[in-house]
Amino acid sequence: MQTTVTVGLGSCGVAAGAGKTYQKISAIRDAEHLDFILKKTSCIGMCYREPLVEVTDETGTYLYGDIDEEKALELIEKHINQHSPIREWVVQTDLFEASENDFAASQVKIALRNCGFIDPESIDEYEARRGYEAIRQIAASGTTREDVIQTVLDSGLRGRGGGGFPTGLKWRFAAGNASPEKYIICNADEGDPGAFMDRSLLEGDPHAVIEGMIIAAFAIGASGGVIYCRAEYPLAIKRLNIALEQARQKKYLGQQILGIEGFNFDVYIKEGAGAFVCGEETALIASVEGERGMPRKRPPFPAASGLWKKPTNINNVETFANIPWIILNGAAEYAKYGTEKSKGTKVFALAGKIKRSGLVEVPMGISIRDIIFKLGGGIQHDKKFKAVQLGGPSGGCIPEYLADTLVDYDSVNATGAIMGSGGMVVMDETTCMIDVAKFFLDFTQKESCGKCTFCRIGTKRMLEILTRITEGNGKEGDIELLEELAYQIKDNSLCGLGQTAPNPVLTTIRYFRDEYEAHINHKKCPAKVCKTLLTYEVIPDMCTGCMVCAKNCPVNAIDGERKQVHFIRQEDCIRCGDCFTRCKFEAIRVF
């Protein structure tokens, strides 16, 4: 068996230096005339250990983490030349206990089934893993459009873009329209942390998304398809273009696809400008048509009047990636994962104060706690878990005591958060929840298209109040005013951006009201984040008079002679924190 070396070259890997690692391995192989296959793949999911290099030889498969150019040289010398794997560098293998073996233990990969396993620029490798077999099976068996729709309905698949609407039902609405001209749109423009998931899927397995679109087009009778992808994803767009051309060459796209009478379908890419509001389907349609991305009133819904006022079906990247697997393996096999109303699996992008950041796919019904502590490895530096923000900028913050909440649409919605497209930002005890609410509201306020007065102005007023509170200028009644504005915005906004933008504020008030009260009533930030609310003070018994703090104070607000106890003049202190971070004797306290 010839040894194969595979380097993860998704955007996350490239950013960590995997491109240089690949070039180094390639140069060594060529210079030393070594006999091994060098391959590229995309995101493997274990982003926190990038660059990742996988070596497969006659003894098994070894995944190595943190392989820079220097380590690559040693890896080739020991593992390839001397046939001696470097066990302490291995992060995952079936051959022995490695440090990250449990990262995959609770995962069930359906949408991500090929990511990290194939070269995303090779249609042959996709086909070798049953790629395009689903559409070929439909063509060969004479499966009807209604059969396909019923299979998707029976699977229980719900839209993975955030709304969670039953996918099969959405398809049936569009299929029931008699118009001879229909469209399929893949929404690859979500702007929250879950967009990392969309990008990774497009970079790692573009053919799965394309095949899902082809099946959807067959099911509803569409002849045209659009992948709406933000221009900030150049690698995803590059690999999509390669995949589309390969699919055309093999007749999976074009006229009379696979001999199916009257089935003509092709896809093109529309590059978006990165507007968050274009994650909303009617705003997305407006953008594709060359107009400003702003939502439209519904009804009519896109299934009746969408792109170019023709029936249109819109699903996101993850939804389409599930479709070929469901057709091949059956609705029952997919539905065995999850809960009664939330079937299958869900991909999450883990970020924040977590030890293992990256991409995971888990069965619906797993608890938030298991995702964070079993897959994510727990909180960085073993600090106390405080909350998780679920659902992107418009999601909600779920506190630690609700960490046993099951990951399904109904349970998550009951907390005030949303499933969204899969962003999961973990926070520890050093996080100020008001600062978090301000951060996310700042994003959604800037991304508001401005069409709705309540969204345009209401979010700005809320942001002003939050800013005032974090700066020590909060006043009695601010919490109630935030709540009143939040519900006005939710009830009077046209699209999902405005309807969900207040979620971070509402959930932090609901679960962390004491922090708001501390900021407003006592002018203190319990998490010690809001600088204007902090006080720095020298601890006399700890101060050695080294003068490091005084020399580095930017405003000369610290008095004291060498080898004498120092003193901070509070009236001059700008609360920059330099004294606290520079003191080697822990003689500065902050409160």
N, C-alpha and C positions, 0 to 999 in steps of 0.2 A: 504494500500500500504506500502510495506516494504521500509524503507529508504536505499538509495544506496550512498555510498561515493566512489568517483573515484579520483585517484591521477595520475597526468601526469608524466609518467616515460620514456619520451624520453631522449636522451642524454643531451639535454639542461636542462631538469628538474633534472636529476640525478646530473649534474654539479652544480646546484643551491641548492642541498640538499634535493631533493624530496624523495630520497631513505630513508633518515632518518625520514622524515615526514611520509612516508608510514609505516615504522616500528613502529613509535610512535603510530600512530592511531591503528595499528594492536594490539600492546601491551595493549593499553587502552581497546579496545573492548574485548580482551580475559580476562583481569584482572577483568573487571567490568561486564562481561557476557552480553554485550550489543547486542541488536538485530538489527543489520544493516549489509548490504552487503558491503564488501570492495573489490573494483576492481582496476585494473591497466589499464591505457591507455597510449598512446604515446604523442607526441608533439601536443598541442592544438593550437599552433600558436602564442600565446601571450607570447613569450619567455621572454619579459622584466618584466613580473610579476611572474615568477617562484619562488618557487614551487607553482603550481596551484592545488587546490582541489575543486572538484565539489560535491555538495550535492543535491540529488534529493529526495524529500519527497512528501507527499500528497498535499502540497501547491504549489509545482513547483520546478524549478531547479535554483540553485545558484552557480555561479562560484566564488570561493575565490582566491585572489592573495597574494603572499608573505607569505605563510603559512609555517613557520618553526616549529620545535618541540614544542616550547613554545606556539605558537599560536594554534597549533593542539590540545593541551590540552584544551584550552579555547573554541575552536570551537566545540569540542565534548560535553563539559559541557553545553554550551549555546544552540547550534543549535540542537544537538541530544537529550540531556537529558531534556532540558527545552523548546524545540520547539520554540526557539527564535533566528531567524537568526541575525547575526551580520552585519547589513546593511552597516556600514562604511568599512567593509572588502570585501564586494561583488564587483567584478569588472564587472560582466556581468550577466544579468537576464532579463527575459521578464516581471517580476512582478513589477518593478519600475525602475526609472532612476538611473542607476549605472555608475560609472566613465568611463568604457570602452565599453559601449553598442554600440557606434558608430564605434568601431573597426571592427565589422562584417557587418555594414550597407551597405558598397559598395562592399562586397565580394560575389562572386558566386562560390560555392565550387563543383567542379566536380572531378578533380584529388584528391583533399583533402577531398572528401565527407565522408570518414569514419575515417579520422585521428582525434583523440581526442574523438571519439564516441565509438569505440570498443576496446576490448582487442586484440591486434595484434597477440597474441599467441593462439587465439581461432577461429577455422574455423567455428564453430557454430554461433558465433556472426557475422562473415562476411556473412555467408549465410542468417542470419536473416535480413540483410540489402540488400537483392537481390544479394548477392555474388554468383558467378558461375551460375547465372540464364541466363546470356547472352550466354555462351557456351552450356548450356542445351537447350536453345531456338533454337540455331542453329541446334543442334542434333535432336530435336523433330520435327522441321518444314521442315527438308530436305533442308535447305538453302545451296546454292552452294558456292563454293570458290569465284567465280566471284561476287556473290551477296554481300558477305562480303566486298570484295575489293571496289566495287562500293559504298557501304554505307560509308566506310571510306573516299573515294574520295569526295563524295557529302557533307560530313560534313565539308570539308575544313581544316581538321586537318593537321597542318604542324609540322615537327619534332621539339620537344621542347629542343633538345640538343644544339642548336646554329645555325645550318645551315638553318633551316626553310624549308627544302625540303618537298613537299607534301607527306604525309605518304602513302596514297593510291597508288600513282604513284610508289613509292619505292617498295611497296608490289607487284604491277603488274609486275614490271621488274623481280623480283625474281620468281614470279609464272609462268611467261612465259618461264622460262628455263626448258627444258625437263629432266634434271638430276634427277635420283631417290633419290639422297642424297642431302638434303638441311638443312640449319641451321638457327636458330633464336638466335641473341645475344642481351642481354639487357646491354647497356652501363651505368653502375652505378659508373663511375670512374672520372666524371668531377672534376677538382681540384680547381675551382673558388668558390666564396661565394655561388653560386647557388648549389654547391655540398651539402650544408646544406639541401637544398630542397630535393635532391635525397635521402639523408640519412634519413630524416624525413619521407618520403614516405615509404621507405623500412622498417623502424622501426615501423611505424604506421599503414600501410595497405599493407603488403607484398603480400597478396592473390590477390589484385587488379592488381598488376604488373604481377604476375604469370598467372592470367586469361587472361590478355592482351596478354601475350606471347603465350598462348595456342590458342587463336583466330587467332593470326598472323600465327602461325604454321599451323593451318587448312587452312588458306587463301592461303599460298604459297606452302603447301605440304611439310613442314619440319618435320623431325623426331627427331632432336636433338636441345637442347637449352642450352645456357650458360648465366649466370648472372655474368658479370665481375665487381666485387666490390672490392674497395680498402680495404686492410687488416686493415687499421686504423679505420674501422667501425665495431668493434666487436659485438655491439648490433644488428646492421642491419643484419650481417651475422648469428648471433644466431637465430634471428626471421625468417629469410629466410629459414634456415635449418628446423626449426620447421614447417613452412608453407608448404614447399616442401614435407615433410614426411606426413603431414596431407592430402595434395592434392593427394598423391599416395594412401593412405589408402582409400580415398573416390572415387578412380578411375578417378580423373580428369587428372591424369598423368599416363602413362603406355601404355598398349596394348589395341587396340580397344576402345579408349576413348568414353565413353557414347554410345557405340554400333555403332559408326561411322565406317563404313567399311574401313579398311586400314589406319585408323588414329592412329598411334603410335607415342607418343611424350613424352619425359622426359627432365628434366632440371638439370644441376648441376652448382655449384658455382665455379668460378675461382677467387681466391684472388689475386688482383694486388698489386704491390709494391708502389703504390701512385705516379707513374710518370705522370705528367700533359700531356705529349705528347700522352699517351695512351687513352686520350679522343678522339683522331683522330682514325677513324675506322680501317684503315689499320695497324696502330701501335698497336692498341688493338688486332687485329687478330694475329699479330706476337707474342704478349705476350701470348695469349691463346695457341698458338702452341709451346710455350716453348722457343721462340727466344727473343732476345733483342727487346724492344718496339721501333721500328723505322718505319716511314711511308714508304709506297711503292708507286711506280708510278701508276697512274691511267690514262687511262684504262689499264687492265680490272678493272671494278668496282666490289665491293663485290657481287652485285646481279648476276654477271656472274662467278666470281672466288673469293671466300672469304675464309672462314675457311676451311683448308685442301683442298684449291682450288675448293671448291664446292660452289654453289650458296648460298649466305648468306644475311639475312636481319638484319640490326642493327638499333635499335631505343633506345632512352634513357628511363629512369625510368618514367618520367612524361608522355611521349607519350603513353607508354603501359598502364599506369593507366587510361587514358582517354577512351581507347578502349571499355571495357565492358559497360560503361555508354552510349557511342554512339550507340552500338548495341541494348541496351535495350530501349533507348529513341528516337532513330532515328536520321538520319543525319540533318534533318531540325531543330530539337530542339537544337542541338549543334550549328548549323550554325547561329541561331538567335542572338547569342552573337558575338561581335566583329565587324570588319570592312569588307569591300568588299573582301580584299585579305588576311586578317588575322582573321580567325574565332575562336570562342571558348574563352577559358580563359587561363590565364598564371599565374603560381605560381612565386612569387618573395620572395627572402630572403632579408629583409630590415636590413641594418647595418650602422654603422658609427655614425655621429652626429645627430641622430634622437631620438625622445622621445620614440617611440614604436618600438623597434627592434623585429623582429620575422618573421613569415611566413604568407604571404597573398596570396589569389587567387582572381584575378580580371578579369572582361571581357576585352578582347582586345578592344582597342579604348578609354580606360580611359586615362586621361592625367597623365603625370609624376607628375604634381603639386598636383593632387587629391590624388595620392598614398602617396606622402610625407606628405601632410598637413591634409588630411581627415583620412586616415588609419594610417599613421605614427605619427600623432599628431604634426607635425612640428619639428623645430630644437631645439635641447637641449639648455636649458638656454635662449631660445628665441633669440638666435643670428641670424644673417642674413644668409639666404640660399645662398650658393655660386655656388655649382655644384653637379651633381650626376654622379658617375661612373657606367656605365651600361654595363653588359656583361662579368664580370669577369676580370681577369688580362689582357686579350687581348681586353677588351672593350674600350670604349671611354668616355671622360668626357664631359657631357652636361651642359652648363652654365645656370644660373638662368633665363636669358631672353628667353631661349628655353624650360622652364618648362611646357609650355602648349602643347608641342609635344605629340601627341597621341602614346600610346603604341601599335604599330603594326610594323611588320617587315620593311616595306618600309619607314615609318616615322622615325623610330629609325636609320636605316641604312643611311638615308639622313643627319643625324647629324654627321656622322663619327663614331658613336658607333655601337654596335651590340646587339641583343637581348640576345645572349648567352643562358646559361641554367638558368638564372634568378637571378643573383647577382645584387643588387642595393645598392651601397655604397654612403651615403649622406655626403656632406662636407659643412662646414660653413665658415664664414669669416676668421677664424683663420687657415685655411688650405692653405699651399703653394702648388700651382699646379705643380711646377717643382719638388718639393719633392714627390708629389703623382706619377708623371710620372716616377720618378727614382725608387720609391718603386715597382711599378708594372713591370717595365722593368727589375729590378733586379730579380724578380721572374721568368719571362719568359726566361731570359738569362740563369739562372741556370737550368731551366727545358728543355732547348733545347737539343735534342738528339745528336746534333753535325753533323748530316748527311750532311746538306746543309751548305756550306761555308758562304753564306750570312747571314744565321740565326746564326750560331755558332760564327762567328767573328764580323759580323755587329752589332748584339745586344750588344756585349761587348764594341765595340767602342762607340756606342751611350750611354751606361751606363757610360763610362769614361767621356764623354763630360758633361753629366748631373751632375755627381758628381763634376766635376771641376767647373761648374757654381754655384752649391749650396755652394761650399767652397770659393767663391769669386774670382775664377781664370778664369772666363769666358772671352772670347775675341770676338772681332768683327768677324762675319762670322760663329759663332757656330750654330746659329739658322738655317742658310741655309745649313750647313753641316749635321745637324740632319735631316732635311727634305730630303736631297739627299740620305743619308744612309737609311732612313725609306722606301722610295719608291724602292730603290734597293732591300732591304730585302723582301718587299711585293711582288715584281715582280719575284723574283728568288728563293723563298722558295718552297719546295715541298708540305708541308702540311699546315693546318690551323694555327698551332702555329706560324710559321714564317710569314705567310701572314697577321696575325692580331697583332703580338707582338708590332709593332710600333704604334698602334692605340692610346694608352694613350699619347704618345709624340706628335703625329700629331694633336690630338684634343686639347691638352693644348696649343700648338703653335697657332692653329687656333683661339681659343677663349680667350686665356690669354697671348697673345704675349707681352703685356705690362709688365707682370711679368718677362718674360725672359729678356726683355730689362732693367728692373730695376736691376736685378741681374748682368747682364753683364756690363752695362754702368755706373751704379751708385753704384754698389756693395752693394745693399740694398735688403732685403727681405720684401716686403710689408706686408706679413702675419706674420712677425716676428717669423719665424720658423727656418730658417737656421742660426744656432748659430754663425758661423764665420762671418756672415754679420751684427750682431747686435752690438749696442753700449749701454752700461749701464751708466747712469749718475745720480748723486744726485741732487735733486731739493732743493736748499738752503732754500727756504721759508717753506718747509715741514719737513726738517730734524730736529729732536729733540736731536740728539747726543746720542741716546740710546746705540750705539755701537754694536747692534745685528748683523748688516751687517759685520762690521769689524771682530768680533769674529768668524764669520762663513765663512769668505772668505777663500777658500782652499789654496790660493797663497799669502795671506796677501797684496792684491793690494788696500786696502782701508785705507786711513789715516784719523786721526781726534781724538781729545780728547773727553772725556765724556762731554755731554751737549754743544758740539760745532759742527758746520756743518762739515760733512765728505766729503771726496773727493776720487774719484776712479782714480787710475793711469791707463790710457788706455793702456800704453805700457806693463803692467804686467797682465792686465785682461784677463782671459781665456774664458770669456763669458759663464760661467756655469749657470748663472741666479739665484744663491742662494740668492744673496742680494735682488733681485727683489721679490722672493717668500717669503722671511722671514721678510721683512720690514712691520711692522704693521701700519705705518703712510703714506703709499703710497708715500714715499719720493724718490723712485727710478723710473726713467722712462727709457723705452727702445725704441730705434728707429734705 
